[in-house]
Amino acid sequence: MHDLIINFTPTGMVPTKAMNPAVPISAMEIIEEVHQAYEEGITLVHLHARDEDGEPTYKREIYESIVTGIRDHCRDLVICLSLSGRNFNEFEKRSAPIELMPDMGSLTLSSLNFSTQASVNAPDMIMRLAEKMNEYGVHPELEIFDLGMIHYGKYLIQKKLLQPPYYFNIIFGNIAGMQTNFNAMGASLNELPENAYWAFGGIGGQQLQANAAAIAMGGGVRVGLEDNLYYDRNKSLLTTNIALIKRIKVLADIFERKIMTPTHFGNLGFYNSKRVR
């Protein structure tokens, strides 16, 4: 059993301050939130950028300001930038953050539906993003919502577009994907390739359940306001990113799981291969 990976997801593409005032939107808010989370002991951060109107953006200059601000305070933190296709699906836009040479970039391994929106990830888009990440020394963060995505990941491994070690975010609770039950969890883990590190995430009320199961089963967690705005399943208490992280630390103590440091995770092969450290 390896140390506990905490993958922090502070913002996402959907949450707004109208939904929860604690959601960090501006570059400065995101930088400060990540700095606080780093002091709490996260392993890596998964970042989405917003424009001046609070809308999701791919723009390099905004991502660059966030990455630069984080690295000023948290030099060893593993940084993953979102390459999502939910709001824009042109390759030039989706791949623009790769050119900043983050440590990792998100790679969703198939198209999927959310409750009111689709995330389109055609095979040629996935392969082009993987090829560009390889060119820039960026390691894919593999996003999984159903078993077919794991199978497609293994197909890309066979084509040598993905290189070990592999990191899989397995996300439960989406209406069109796997739900948080032990059958789905066990099936997903059974299909992972060798040399795979994994974390469970959960949407909304399934976040705590997914995180707790992962901690008990020896995996990592994905946690933050991107996926869940509330502290309780009944949605009666809005939460904060730091409160969610502190709860993970309590669970880690209960299960005697040491939290993996960013340096440890990065040195496993997840730092950008061209990063100057």
C-alpha positions in Angstrom: 0.0 0.0 0.0 1.5 3.3 -1.0 1.0 6.6 0.7 -2.3 8.5 0.3 -2.5 10.7 -2.8 -4.6 13.8 -2.3 -5.6 15.3 -5.6 -7.1 18.8 -4.9 -9.7 20.1 -7.3 -10.6 23.7 -6.1 -12.7 25.2 -8.9 -13.9 23.1 -11.8 -15.9 24.5 -14.8 -19.4 24.5 -13.3 -19.4 25.8 -9.7 -20.1 29.6 -9.2 -20.0 31.9 -6.2 -23.8 32.0 -6.5 -23.8 28.3 -5.7 -21.2 28.5 -3.0 -19.3 31.8 -2.1 -16.2 29.8 -1.2 -15.5 28.7 -4.8 -12.2 30.4 -5.9 -12.8 32.0 -9.3 -10.1 34.6 -10.0 -6.5 33.7 -10.5 -5.5 35.3 -7.2 -8.3 33.4 -5.3 -7.2 30.1 -6.9 -3.5 30.8 -6.1 -4.3 31.6 -2.4 -6.6 28.6 -2.1 -4.0 26.2 -3.5 -1.4 27.8 -1.2 -3.6 27.1 1.9 -4.2 23.5 0.6 -0.5 23.0 0.1 0.1 23.9 3.7 -2.5 21.3 4.7 -0.6 18.7 2.8 -2.1 18.0 -0.6 -0.1 15.9 -3.2 -1.2 17.5 -6.4 -3.6 20.1 -7.7 -6.0 19.9 -10.7 -6.7 23.4 -12.0 -9.4 25.0 -14.1 -9.1 28.7 -15.1 -11.9 31.3 -15.4 -12.0 34.5 -17.3 -12.9 37.9 -15.9 -16.6 37.1 -16.2 -16.1 33.8 -14.2 -16.6 31.6 -17.3 -14.3 28.7 -18.0 -11.3 29.6 -20.2 -8.5 27.9 -22.0 -6.5 31.1 -22.4 -2.8 30.6 -21.9 -2.2 33.9 -20.2 -4.7 33.2 -17.4 -3.4 29.7 -16.8 0.1 31.1 -16.8 -0.6 33.6 -14.1 -2.1 30.8 -11.9 0.8 28.4 -12.5 3.4 31.1 -11.9 1.7 32.2 -8.7 1.4 28.7 -7.3 5.0 27.8 -8.1 6.2 31.0 -6.3 4.8 29.5 -3.1 4.6 25.8 -3.7 7.6 24.9 -5.8 7.4 21.1 -5.5 3.6 20.8 -5.9 2.6 18.7 -8.8 0.4 20.8 -11.1 -2.2 19.4 -13.5 -4.1 21.6 -15.9 -7.5 20.8 -17.3 -7.8 20.0 -21.0 -11.6 19.5 -20.8 -13.8 19.7 -23.8 -17.1 20.6 -22.0 -17.1 24.3 -23.0 -14.8 24.4 -26.1 -13.7 21.5 -28.2 -11.2 22.9 -30.7 -7.8 21.2 -30.4 -5.9 24.5 -30.4 -7.9 25.7 -27.5 -8.0 22.5 -25.5 -4.2 21.9 -26.0 -3.1 25.5 -25.3 -2.3 24.9 -21.5 0.1 22.1 -22.5 2.5 24.7 -23.8 3.0 26.0 -20.3 4.6 22.6 -19.5 2.6 21.7 -16.4 3.5 18.4 -14.8 0.2 16.9 -15.8 -2.8 17.5 -18.1 -6.2 15.9 -17.8 -7.2 13.4 -20.4 -10.8 12.1 -20.4 -10.8 8.8 -22.2 -14.2 9.0 -24.0 -17.2 11.2 -24.6 -19.8 11.3 -21.8 -23.0 13.1 -20.8 -23.4 15.0 -17.6 -26.9 15.9 -16.3 -27.3 18.9 -18.7 -24.2 18.9 -20.8 -21.9 16.7 -22.9 -18.2 16.3 -22.7 -17.1 15.4 -26.2 -13.8 13.5 -26.5 -13.5 11.9 -29.9 -10.7 9.3 -30.5 -8.6 11.6 -32.7 -8.9 14.4 -30.1 -7.7 12.1 -27.3 -4.8 10.9 -29.3 -3.7 14.4 -30.5 -3.8 15.6 -26.9 -1.7 12.6 -25.7 0.8 13.2 -28.5 1.2 16.8 -27.6 1.6 16.0 -23.9 4.3 13.6 -24.8 6.0 16.3 -26.9 6.0 18.8 -24.0 6.9 16.3 -21.2 3.4 16.5 -19.7 2.1 13.4 -18.0 -1.6 12.5 -18.6 -4.1 12.5 -15.7 -6.5 9.8 -16.9 -10.1 10.7 -16.2 -12.4 7.7 -15.9 -16.2 7.7 -15.6 -17.0 4.2 -16.8 -15.2 0.9 -17.5 -15.0 1.6 -21.2 -12.6 4.5 -20.5 -10.2 2.2 -18.7 -10.3 -0.2 -21.7 -9.6 2.7 -24.1 -6.7 3.7 -21.8 -5.2 0.3 -22.2 -5.6 0.6 -26.0 -3.6 3.8 -25.9 -1.0 2.0 -23.8 -0.7 -0.7 -26.5 -0.2 2.1 -29.1 2.5 3.5 -26.8 0.7 6.9 -26.6 0.7 6.5 -22.8 3.8 5.6 -20.8 4.1 4.2 -17.3 3.6 5.1 -14.5 -0.1 5.7 -15.0 -2.4 7.8 -12.9 -6.2 7.2 -13.0 -8.9 9.4 -11.5 -11.9 7.2 -11.2 -15.0 9.4 -10.7 -18.3 8.1 -9.4 -21.7 9.6 -9.1 -22.2 11.1 -12.6 -25.7 10.4 -13.8 -24.4 8.6 -17.0 -21.5 6.8 -15.3 -20.5 4.5 -12.5 -22.1 5.0 -9.1 -20.4 4.6 -5.7 -21.0 1.0 -4.9 -18.5 -1.8 -4.2 -19.3 -3.7 -7.4 -18.4 -0.7 -9.5 -15.3 0.1 -7.5 -14.0 -3.4 -7.6 -14.7 -3.8 -11.3 -12.8 -0.6 -12.1 -9.8 -1.5 -10.0 -9.8 -5.0 -11.5 -9.4 -3.5 -15.0 -6.5 -1.2 -14.3 -3.2 -1.9 -15.9 0.0 -2.6 -14.1 2.0 0.4 -12.8 -1.2 2.3 -12.2 -1.8 4.7 -9.3 -5.4 5.5 -8.7 -7.7 7.8 -6.9 -11.5 7.8 -6.3 -13.6 10.9 -6.7 -17.3 11.4 -6.2 -19.8 13.9 -7.5 -22.0 15.7 -4.9 -23.1 13.5 -2.1 -21.0 10.6 -3.4 -17.7 12.4 -2.8 -17.3 11.4 0.9 -18.3 7.9 0.2 -15.9 7.5 -2.7 -13.0 9.2 -0.8 -13.6 7.0 2.3 -13.7 3.8 0.3 -10.4 4.7 -1.5 -8.7 5.5 1.8 -9.8 2.2 3.2 -8.8 0.3 0.1 -5.3 1.7 -0.2 -5.9 4.2 -3.0 -5.9 8.0 -3.4 -8.6 10.6 -3.3 -9.8 13.4 -5.5 -11.4 16.1 -3.4 -12.6 19.7 -3.7 -15.4 22.1 -4.6 -15.2 21.2 -8.3 -17.1 18.0 -7.5 -19.0 18.8 -4.3 -20.2 22.1 -2.7 -21.6 20.7 0.5 -20.2 19.2 3.7 -23.2 16.9 4.2 -25.1 14.5 2.0 -28.4 16.4 2.7 -27.0 19.6 1.2 -27.8 21.6 4.3 -24.3 22.9 5.0 -22.1 24.6 2.3 -18.4 23.8 2.7 -15.0 25.1 1.8 -12.1 23.4 0.1 -10.0 23.5 3.2 -12.8 21.9 5.3 -13.0 19.0 2.8 -9.2 18.5 2.9 -9.2 18.6 6.7 -11.9 15.8 6.7 -9.7 13.7 4.4 -6.8 14.1 6.9 -9.1 12.9 9.7 -10.0 9.8 7.7 -6.3 9.2 6.8 -5.4 9.2 10.5 -8.2 6.7 11.3 -6.9 4.3 8.6 -3.3 5.0 9.4 -2.5 6.3 6.0 0.4 8.6 5.5 -0.2 11.4 3.0 2.1 11.3 0.0 4.2 14.4 -0.5 4.3 16.3 -3.8 8.0 15.5 -4.1 7.4 11.7 -3.6 4.6 11.7 -6.2 6.6 13.8 -8.6 9.6 11.6 -8.3 7.6 8.5 -9.1 7.5 9.9 -12.7 4.8 12.5 -12.5 6.8 15.7 -12.7 7.1 17.2 -16.2 10.1 15.4 -17.7 11.4 18.8 -18.8 10.7 20.7 -15.6 13.6 22.6 -14.0 13.5 21.9 -10.3 
